Amino acid sequence: MISLSSHVLDTTEGCPAAGMALTLTTPGGESVKKTTDHDGRCSGFDSHLLTIGVYCIRFHCKEYLLAHHGKSFYPFVDIHFEITEATGHYHIPLLISPYGYSSYRGS
């Protein structure tokens, strides 16, 4: 079984980015909309949607950044990643600020 999670941190404030919308697009073109919780985390993706293939998570960061910083250079951030095994956990973190972002494969 495959599991997927994400965590968004606001590096300007040094805190979780709570309430940020995101959209997962599967290799088959299905879209799943979620929102980060109070700790900036998002999980609970239906495992039946998760198979081997290339995915995209779009973080809709403009509203969050405008609300917390009054400015946003990035209206959204797309992170494309590949699930290569039919089991395991995949974690996609995002570090965001009004003028920069970073991601890596988390654990």
N, CA, C and O atoms as CSV, one atom per row, in Angstrom:
chain,resi,resn,atom,element,x,y,z
A,1,MET,N,N,0.832,-1.177,0.000
A,1,MET,CA,C,0.000,0.000,0.000
A,1,MET,C,C,0.883,1.249,0.000
A,1,MET,O,O,1.922,1.280,0.659
A,2,ILE,N,N,0.470,2.265,-0.734
A,2,ILE,CA,C,1.184,3.531,-0.834
A,2,ILE,C,C,0.466,4.562,0.026
A,2,ILE,O,O,-0.763,4.610,0.048
A,3,SER,N,N,1.231,5.386,0.731
A,3,SER,CA,C,0.643,6.517,1.450
A,3,SER,C,C,1.381,7.790,1.051
A,3,SER,O,O,2.539,7.756,0.634
A,4,LEU,N,N,0.678,8.913,1.189
A,4,LEU,CA,C,1.205,10.205,0.755
A,4,LEU,C,C,0.826,11.268,1.776
A,4,LEU,O,O,-0.296,11.294,2.280
A,5,SER,N,N,1.781,12.141,2.071
A,5,SER,CA,C,1.514,13.270,2.955
A,5,SER,C,C,2.331,14.473,2.498
A,5,SER,O,O,3.244,14.355,1.681
A,6,SER,N,N,1.977,15.631,3.048
A,6,SER,CA,C,2.698,16.857,2.757
A,6,SER,C,C,2.739,17.711,4.019
A,6,SER,O,O,1.927,17.535,4.928
A,7,HIS,N,N,3.687,18.632,4.064
A,7,HIS,CA,C,3.827,19.550,5.190
A,7,HIS,C,C,4.331,20.867,4.624
A,7,HIS,O,O,5.336,20.898,3.914
A,8,VAL,N,N,3.634,21.959,4.939
A,8,VAL,CA,C,4.024,23.273,4.433
A,8,VAL,C,C,4.434,24.149,5.612
A,8,VAL,O,O,3.686,24.316,6.575
A,9,LEU,N,N,5.642,24.704,5.513
A,9,LEU,CA,C,6.149,25.593,6.550
A,9,LEU,C,C,6.413,26.977,5.970
A,9,LEU,O,O,6.977,27.112,4.884
A,10,ASP,N,N,6.002,27.988,6.699
A,10,ASP,CA,C,6.225,29.383,6.348
A,10,ASP,C,C,7.580,29.769,6.932
A,10,ASP,O,O,7.705,29.950,8.143
A,11,THR,N,N,8.598,29.897,6.073
A,11,THR,CA,C,9.946,30.153,6.573
A,11,THR,C,C,10.150,31.601,7.018
A,11,THR,O,O,11.101,31.886,7.745
A,12,THR,N,N,9.287,32.509,6.604
A,12,THR,CA,C,9.379,33.896,7.065
A,12,THR,C,C,8.903,34.013,8.503
A,12,THR,O,O,9.530,34.684,9.322
A,13,GLU,N,N,7.801,33.364,8.801
A,13,GLU,CA,C,7.226,33.409,10.144
A,13,GLU,C,C,7.797,32.333,11.061
A,13,GLU,O,O,7.712,32.439,12.284
A,14,GLY,N,N,8.379,31.298,10.462
A,14,GLY,CA,C,8.892,30.188,11.258
A,14,GLY,C,C,7.787,29.359,11.872
A,14,GLY,O,O,7.886,28.915,13.016
A,15,CYS,N,N,6.713,29.151,11.088
A,15,CYS,CA,C,5.571,28.404,11.616
A,15,CYS,C,C,4.898,27.606,10.488
A,15,CYS,O,O,5.197,27.818,9.313
A,16,PRO,N,N,3.998,26.696,10.849
A,16,PRO,CA,C,3.263,25.941,9.830
A,16,PRO,C,C,2.363,26.865,9.011
A,16,PRO,O,O,1.862,27.870,9.516
A,17,ALA,N,N,2.166,26.512,7.749
A,17,ALA,CA,C,1.265,27.255,6.865
A,17,ALA,C,C,-0.110,26.589,6.904
A,17,ALA,O,O,-0.448,25.772,6.047
A,18,ALA,N,N,-0.888,26.956,7.909
A,18,ALA,CA,C,-2.215,26.376,8.100
A,18,ALA,C,C,-3.218,26.970,7.116
A,18,ALA,O,O,-3.170,28.159,6.799
A,19,GLY,N,N,-4.119,26.126,6.643
A,19,GLY,CA,C,-5.203,26.582,5.785
A,19,GLY,C,C,-4.830,26.804,4.336
A,19,GLY,O,O,-5.582,27.457,3.613
A,20,MET,N,N,-3.698,26.287,3.879
A,20,MET,CA,C,-3.313,26.436,2.473
A,20,MET,C,C,-3.975,25.335,1.645
A,20,MET,O,O,-3.893,24.156,1.989
A,21,ALA,N,N,-4.622,25.723,0.566
A,21,ALA,CA,C,-5.249,24.760,-0.338
A,21,ALA,C,C,-4.184,24.105,-1.204
A,21,ALA,O,O,-3.182,24.723,-1.563
A,22,LEU,N,N,-4.424,22.838,-1.532
A,22,LEU,CA,C,-3.558,22.147,-2.479
A,22,LEU,C,C,-4.388,21.182,-3.310
A,22,LEU,O,O,-5.459,20.739,-2.895
A,23,THR,N,N,-3.874,20.869,-4.479
A,23,THR,CA,C,-4.541,19.940,-5.382
A,23,THR,C,C,-3.539,18.893,-5.833
A,23,THR,O,O,-2.474,19.222,-6.355
A,24,LEU,N,N,-3.888,17.629,-5.629
A,24,LEU,CA,C,-3.087,16.514,-6.116
A,24,LEU,C,C,-3.681,16.063,-7.441
A,24,LEU,O,O,-4.883,15.815,-7.535
A,25,THR,N,N,-2.841,15.957,-8.465
A,25,THR,CA,C,-3.260,15.411,-9.752
A,25,THR,C,C,-2.541,14.091,-9.951
A,25,THR,O,O,-1.315,14.015,-9.863
A,26,THR,N,N,-3.328,13.038,-10.223
A,26,THR,CA,C,-2.790,11.683,-10.360
A,26,THR,C,C,-2.329,11.435,-11.803
A,26,THR,O,O,-2.635,12.228,-12.693
A,27,PRO,N,N,-1.597,10.343,-12.035
A,27,PRO,CA,C,-1.186,10.010,-13.403
A,27,PRO,C,C,-2.375,9.827,-14.346
A,27,PRO,O,O,-2.251,10.059,-15.549
A,28,GLY,N,N,-3.512,9.419,-13.817
A,28,GLY,CA,C,-4.711,9.243,-14.635
A,28,GLY,C,C,-5.515,10.510,-14.845
A,28,GLY,O,O,-6.552,10.483,-15.507
A,29,GLY,N,N,-5.045,11.639,-14.282
A,29,GLY,CA,C,-5.715,12.917,-14.481
A,29,GLY,C,C,-6.774,13.255,-13.437
A,29,GLY,O,O,-7.438,14.285,-13.552
A,30,GLU,N,N,-6.944,12.407,-12.420
A,30,GLU,CA,C,-7.893,12.721,-11.357
A,30,GLU,C,C,-7.310,13.804,-10.453
A,30,GLU,O,O,-6.099,13.858,-10.242
A,31,SER,N,N,-8.172,14.662,-9.922
A,31,SER,CA,C,-7.738,15.723,-9.011
A,31,SER,C,C,-8.387,15.543,-7.653
A,31,SER,O,O,-9.572,15.230,-7.543
A,32,VAL,N,N,-7.585,15.748,-6.627
A,32,VAL,CA,C,-8.061,15.672,-5.249
A,32,VAL,C,C,-7.676,16.973,-4.571
A,32,VAL,O,O,-6.502,17.345,-4.559
A,33,LYS,N,N,-8.654,17.669,-4.006
A,33,LYS,CA,C,-8.405,18.940,-3.324
A,33,LYS,C,C,-8.354,18.712,-1.820
A,33,LYS,O,O,-9.184,17.993,-1.262
A,34,LYS,N,N,-7.381,19.325,-1.174
A,34,LYS,CA,C,-7.189,19.231,0.276
A,34,LYS,C,C,-6.766,20.600,0.796
A,34,LYS,O,O,-6.487,21.518,0.024
A,35,THR,N,N,-6.725,20.714,2.115
A,35,THR,CA,C,-6.264,21.929,2.785
A,35,THR,C,C,-5.356,21.518,3.939
A,35,THR,O,O,-5.633,20.536,4.628
A,36,THR,N,N,-4.282,22.261,4.151
A,36,THR,CA,C,-3.398,21.942,5.259
A,36,THR,C,C,-4.106,22.199,6.589
A,36,THR,O,O,-4.914,23.121,6.705
A,37,ASP,N,N,-3.796,21.382,7.577
A,37,ASP,CA,C,-4.403,21.524,8.896
A,37,ASP,C,C,-3.674,22.596,9.717
A,37,ASP,O,O,-2.820,23.304,9.183
A,38,HIS,N,N,-3.999,22.720,10.989
A,38,HIS,CA,C,-3.412,23.742,11.858
A,38,HIS,C,C,-1.890,23.621,11.980
A,38,HIS,O,O,-1.212,24.589,12.324
A,39,ASP,N,N,-1.360,22.435,11.698
A,39,ASP,CA,C,0.073,22.204,11.774
A,39,ASP,C,C,0.729,22.246,10.393
A,39,ASP,O,O,1.891,21.865,10.254
A,40,GLY,N,N,-0.003,22.706,9.366
A,40,GLY,CA,C,0.533,22.797,8.012
A,40,GLY,C,C,0.643,21.461,7.298
A,40,GLY,O,O,1.288,21.358,6.254
A,41,ARG,N,N,0.010,20.433,7.865
A,41,ARG,CA,C,0.116,19.081,7.311
A,41,ARG,C,C,-1.126,18.714,6.508
A,41,ARG,O,O,-2.226,19.221,6.729
A,42,CYS,N,N,-0.895,17.809,5.568
A,42,CYS,CA,C,-1.988,17.293,4.750
A,42,CYS,C,C,-1.717,15.817,4.487
A,42,CYS,O,O,-0.649,15.444,4.002
A,43,SER,N,N,-2.689,14.994,4.809
A,43,SER,CA,C,-2.571,13.553,4.571
A,43,SER,C,C,-3.975,13.021,4.299
A,43,SER,O,O,-4.898,13.791,4.032
A,44,GLY,N,N,-4.127,11.719,4.369
A,44,GLY,CA,C,-5.442,11.129,4.167
A,44,GLY,C,C,-5.855,11.008,2.712
A,44,GLY,O,O,-7.046,10.948,2.407
A,45,PHE,N,N,-4.885,10.971,1.816
A,45,PHE,CA,C,-5.207,10.740,0.408
A,45,PHE,C,C,-5.672,9.296,0.256
A,45,PHE,O,O,-5.057,8.384,0.809
A,46,ASP,N,N,-6.741,9.087,-0.483
A,46,ASP,CA,C,-7.278,7.739,-0.679
A,46,ASP,C,C,-6.228,6.854,-1.332
A,46,ASP,O,O,-5.710,7.171,-2.403
A,47,SER,N,N,-5.919,5.742,-0.674
A,47,SER,CA,C,-4.864,4.870,-1.170
A,47,SER,C,C,-5.215,4.245,-2.522
A,47,SER,O,O,-4.315,3.876,-3.276
A,48,HIS,N,N,-6.504,4.120,-2.842
A,48,HIS,CA,C,-6.871,3.537,-4.142
A,48,HIS,C,C,-6.479,4.449,-5.310
A,48,HIS,O,O,-6.392,3.987,-6.448
A,49,LEU,N,N,-6.240,5.746,-5.038
A,49,LEU,CA,C,-5.804,6.667,-6.085
A,49,LEU,C,C,-4.294,6.616,-6.319
A,49,LEU,O,O,-3.800,7.092,-7.341
A,50,LEU,N,N,-3.569,6.035,-5.367
A,50,LEU,CA,C,-2.113,6.080,-5.397
A,50,LEU,C,C,-1.534,4.814,-6.010
A,50,LEU,O,O,-1.618,3.728,-5.437
A,51,THR,N,N,-0.948,4.980,-7.182
A,51,THR,CA,C,-0.309,3.892,-7.900
A,51,THR,C,C,1.047,4.389,-8.409
A,51,THR,O,O,1.395,5.555,-8.227
A,52,ILE,N,N,1.789,3.518,-9.031
A,52,ILE,CA,C,3.055,3.924,-9.635
A,52,ILE,C,C,2.768,4.923,-10.752
A,52,ILE,O,O,1.861,4.724,-11.559
A,53,GLY,N,N,3.552,5.999,-10.787
A,53,GLY,CA,C,3.386,7.007,-11.832
A,53,GLY,C,C,3.837,8.380,-11.377
A,53,GLY,O,O,4.329,8.555,-10.262
A,54,VAL,N,N,3.657,9.361,-12.270
A,54,VAL,CA,C,4.078,10.742,-12.018
A,54,VAL,C,C,2.869,11.553,-11.549
A,54,VAL,O,O,1.801,11.513,-12.161
A,55,TYR,N,N,3.061,12.293,-10.445
A,55,TYR,CA,C,2.016,13.089,-9.811
A,55,TYR,C,C,2.429,14.546,-9.777
A,55,TYR,O,O,3.593,14.883,-9.993
A,56,CYS,N,N,1.458,15.403,-9.504
A,56,CYS,CA,C,1.729,16.813,-9.265
A,56,CYS,C,C,0.908,17.269,-8.064
A,56,CYS,O,O,-0.295,17.015,-7.993
A,57,ILE,N,N,1.554,17.932,-7.134
A,57,ILE,CA,C,0.820,18.641,-6.079
A,57,ILE,C,C,0.966,20.125,-6.377
A,57,ILE,O,O,2.076,20.650,-6.465
A,58,ARG,N,N,-0.172,20.792,-6.530
A,58,ARG,CA,C,-0.180,22.247,-6.688
A,58,ARG,C,C,-0.533,22.861,-5.337
A,58,ARG,O,O,-1.612,22.624,-4.794
A,59,PHE,N,N,0.381,23.642,-4.813
A,59,PHE,CA,C,0.152,24.386,-3.581
A,59,PHE,C,C,-0.368,25.763,-3.978
A,59,PHE,O,O,0.343,26.526,-4.631
A,60,HIS,N,N,-1.576,26.083,-3.599
A,60,HIS,CA,C,-2.198,27.364,-3.932
A,60,HIS,C,C,-1.785,28.362,-2.846
A,60,HIS,O,O,-2.526,28.593,-1.891
A,61,CYS,N,N,-0.599,28.949,-3.004
A,61,CYS,CA,C,0.005,29.718,-1.923
A,61,CYS,C,C,-0.308,31.212,-1.947
A,61,CYS,O,O,-0.037,31.900,-0.963
A,62,LYS,N,N,-0.866,31.732,-3.033
A,62,LYS,CA,C,-1.080,33.183,-3.126
A,62,LYS,C,C,-1.969,33.706,-2.006
A,62,LYS,O,O,-1.608,34.680,-1.345
A,63,GLU,N,N,-3.116,33.085,-1.779
A,63,GLU,CA,C,-4.028,33.562,-0.740
A,63,GLU,C,C,-3.364,33.529,0.626
A,63,GLU,O,O,-3.485,34.474,1.405
A,64,TYR,N,N,-2.658,32.434,0.917
A,64,TYR,CA,C,-1.972,32.323,2.202
A,64,TYR,C,C,-0.927,33.427,2.348
A,64,TYR,O,O,-0.895,34.115,3.368
A,65,LEU,N,N,-0.074,33.604,1.343
A,65,LEU,CA,C,0.994,34.589,1.432
A,65,LEU,C,C,0.457,36.012,1.514
A,65,LEU,O,O,0.994,36.823,2.268
A,66,LEU,N,N,-0.584,36.333,0.762
A,66,LEU,CA,C,-1.180,37.666,0.857
A,66,LEU,C,C,-1.756,37.914,2.246
A,66,LEU,O,O,-1.581,38.993,2.812
A,67,ALA,N,N,-2.437,36.923,2.788
A,67,ALA,CA,C,-3.052,37.070,4.115
A,67,ALA,C,C,-2.014,37.236,5.221
A,67,ALA,O,O,-2.245,37.972,6.180
A,68,HIS,N,N,-0.872,36.557,5.095
A,68,HIS,CA,C,0.123,36.576,6.168
A,68,HIS,C,C,1.276,37.555,5.949
A,68,HIS,O,O,1.935,37.965,6.904
A,69,HIS,N,N,1.519,37.932,4.688
A,69,HIS,CA,C,2.676,38.784,4.403
A,69,HIS,C,C,2.342,39.991,3.522
A,69,HIS,O,O,3.189,40.861,3.320
A,70,GLY,N,N,1.122,40.047,3.003
A,70,GLY,CA,C,0.720,41.175,2.174
A,70,GLY,C,C,1.295,41.178,0.778
A,70,GLY,O,O,1.093,42.128,0.022
A,71,LYS,N,N,2.018,40.113,0.425
A,71,LYS,CA,C,2.607,40.017,-0.910
A,71,LYS,C,C,2.849,38.552,-1.263
A,71,LYS,O,O,3.037,37.699,-0.396
A,72,SER,N,N,2.836,38.295,-2.572
A,72,SER,CA,C,3.088,36.935,-3.045
A,72,SER,C,C,3.633,36.986,-4.461
A,72,SER,O,O,2.930,37.405,-5.381
A,73,PHE,N,N,4.854,36.572,-4.642
A,73,PHE,CA,C,5.429,36.475,-5.979
A,73,PHE,C,C,4.921,35.230,-6.696
A,73,PHE,O,O,4.813,35.211,-7.922
A,74,TYR,N,N,4.611,34.199,-5.929
A,74,TYR,CA,C,4.174,32.914,-6.474
A,74,TYR,C,C,2.680,32.719,-6.250
A,74,TYR,O,O,2.248,32.606,-5.103
A,75,PRO,N,N,1.876,32.674,-7.316
A,75,PRO,CA,C,0.456,32.388,-7.131
A,75,PRO,C,C,0.223,30.926,-6.749
A,75,PRO,O,O,-0.743,30.597,-6.062
A,76,PHE,N,N,1.124,30.060,-7.205
A,76,PHE,CA,C,1.070,28.646,-6.837
A,76,PHE,C,C,2.444,28.037,-7.055
A,76,PHE,O,O,3.283,28.591,-7.764
A,77,VAL,N,N,2.654,26.886,-6.433
A,77,VAL,CA,C,3.890,26.121,-6.621
A,77,VAL,C,C,3.476,24.712,-7.007
A,77,VAL,O,O,2.724,24.061,-6.281
A,78,ASP,N,N,3.960,24.241,-8.140
A,78,ASP,CA,C,3.716,22.862,-8.581
A,78,ASP,C,C,4.948,22.020,-8.282
A,78,ASP,O,O,6.066,22.383,-8.647
A,79,ILE,N,N,4.731,20.898,-7.617
A,79,ILE,CA,C,5.813,19.950,-7.372
A,79,ILE,C,C,5.424,18.637,-8.037
A,79,ILE,O,O,4.431,18.009,-7.671
A,80,HIS,N,N,6.220,18.237,-9.014
A,80,HIS,CA,C,6.018,16.977,-9.717
A,80,HIS,C,C,6.939,15.935,-9.086
A,80,HIS,O,O,8.106,16.210,-8.806
A,81,PHE,N,N,6.408,14.758,-8.871
A,81,PHE,CA,C,7.208,13.686,-8.267
A,81,PHE,C,C,6.716,12.357,-8.814
A,81,PHE,O,O,5.617,12.256,-9.359
A,82,GLU,N,N,7.557,11.339,-8.654
A,82,GLU,CA,C,7.223,10.021,-9.193
A,82,GLU,C,C,7.190,8.974,-8.093
A,82,GLU,O,O,8.138,8.827,-7.321
A,83,ILE,N,N,6.090,8.256,-8.037
A,83,ILE,CA,C,5.979,7.087,-7.173
A,83,ILE,C,C,6.483,5.907,-7.989
A,83,ILE,O,O,5.951,5.613,-9.059
A,84,THR,N,N,7.510,5.231,-7.481
A,84,THR,CA,C,8.173,4.180,-8.254
A,84,THR,C,C,7.953,2.782,-7.704
A,84,THR,O,O,8.316,1.798,-8.349
A,85,GLU,N,N,7.364,2.684,-6.519
A,85,GLU,CA,C,7.129,1.384,-5.906
A,85,GLU,C,C,5.684,1.293,-5.440
A,85,GLU,O,O,5.082,2.304,-5.079
A,86,ALA,N,N,5.130,0.100,-5.446
A,86,ALA,CA,C,3.724,-0.114,-5.098
A,86,ALA,C,C,3.471,-0.119,-3.592
A,86,ALA,O,O,2.344,-0.346,-3.152
A,87,THR,N,N,4.507,0.129,-2.807
A,87,THR,CA,C,4.361,0.231,-1.359
A,87,THR,C,C,5.233,1.378,-0.864
A,87,THR,O,O,6.104,1.861,-1.588
A,88,GLY,N,N,4.998,1.802,0.351
A,88,GLY,CA,C,5.852,2.819,0.958
A,88,GLY,C,C,5.147,4.135,1.163
A,88,GLY,O,O,4.036,4.363,0.683
A,89,HIS,N,N,5.835,5.002,1.900
A,89,HIS,CA,C,5.297,6.316,2.213
A,89,HIS,C,C,6.066,7.381,1.445
A,89,HIS,O,O,7.295,7.343,1.381
A,90,TYR,N,N,5.348,8.323,0.866
A,90,TYR,CA,C,5.932,9.439,0.143
A,90,TYR,C,C,5.506,10.715,0.853
A,90,TYR,O,O,4.318,10.930,1.097
A,91,HIS,N,N,6.482,11.566,1.186
A,91,HIS,CA,C,6.210,12.805,1.905
A,91,HIS,C,C,6.780,13.960,1.102
A,91,HIS,O,O,7.965,13.964,0.770
A,92,ILE,N,N,5.941,14.941,0.790
A,92,ILE,CA,C,6.325,16.073,-0.043
A,92,ILE,C,C,6.233,17.350,0.793
A,92,ILE,O,O,5.143,17.908,0.925
A,93,PRO,N,N,7.342,17.830,1.360
A,93,PRO,CA,C,7.323,19.069,2.125
A,93,PRO,C,C,7.532,20.290,1.222
A,93,PRO,O,O,8.150,20.201,0.161
A,94,LEU,N,N,7.006,21.417,1.665
A,94,LEU,CA,C,7.220,22.690,0.971
A,94,LEU,C,C,7.587,23.736,2.015
A,94,LEU,O,O,6.891,23.903,3.017
A,95,LEU,N,N,8.681,24.432,1.770
A,95,LEU,CA,C,9.087,25.583,2.574
A,95,LEU,C,C,8.790,26.806,1.723
A,95,LEU,O,O,9.274,26.909,0.596
A,96,ILE,N,N,7.989,27.745,2.255
A,96,ILE,CA,C,7.506,28.858,1.436
A,96,ILE,C,C,7.725,30.195,2.133
A,96,ILE,O,O,7.646,30.294,3.357
A,97,SER,N,N,8.001,31.212,1.340
A,97,SER,CA,C,8.037,32.602,1.788
A,97,SER,C,C,7.516,33.437,0.614
A,97,SER,O,O,7.326,32.889,-0.472
A,98,PRO,N,N,7.281,34.725,0.788
A,98,PRO,CA,C,6.751,35.515,-0.324
A,98,PRO,C,C,7.618,35.511,-1.580
A,98,PRO,O,O,7.101,35.685,-2.683
A,99,TYR,N,N,8.939,35.313,-1.427
A,99,TYR,CA,C,9.827,35.389,-2.583
A,99,TYR,C,C,10.706,34.163,-2.793
A,99,TYR,O,O,11.709,34.238,-3.504
A,100,GLY,N,N,10.348,33.045,-2.190
A,100,GLY,CA,C,11.142,31.843,-2.390
A,100,GLY,C,C,10.439,30.613,-1.881
A,100,GLY,O,O,9.552,30.690,-1.030
A,101,TYR,N,N,10.845,29.476,-2.408
A,101,TYR,CA,C,10.324,28.193,-1.914
A,101,TYR,C,C,11.357,27.107,-2.155
A,101,TYR,O,O,12.273,27.251,-2.965
A,102,SER,N,N,11.176,26.016,-1.422
A,102,SER,CA,C,12.077,24.874,-1.538
A,102,SER,C,C,11.300,23.620,-1.197
A,102,SER,O,O,10.331,23.663,-0.438
A,103,SER,N,N,11.728,22.512,-1.757
A,103,SER,CA,C,11.119,21.216,-1.440
A,103,SER,C,C,12.188,20.145,-1.495
A,103,SER,O,O,13.278,20.359,-2.025
A,104,TYR,N,N,11.863,18.996,-0.943
A,104,TYR,CA,C,12.773,17.859,-0.920
A,104,TYR,C,C,11.924,16.620,-0.653
A,104,TYR,O,O,10.747,16.746,-0.315
A,105,ARG,N,N,12.487,15.448,-0.794
A,105,ARG,CA,C,11.740,14.241,-0.425
A,105,ARG,C,C,11.894,14.031,1.069
A,105,ARG,O,O,12.992,13.798,1.575
A,106,GLY,N,N,10.790,14.116,1.750
A,106,GLY,CA,C,10.798,13.936,3.198
A,106,GLY,C,C,10.622,12.476,3.568
A,106,GLY,O,O,10.590,11.598,2.705
A,107,SER,N,N,10.511,12.233,4.852
A,107,SER,CA,C,10.341,10.862,5.328
A,107,SER,C,C,9.064,10.735,6.134
A,107,SER,O,O,8.746,9.650,6.621
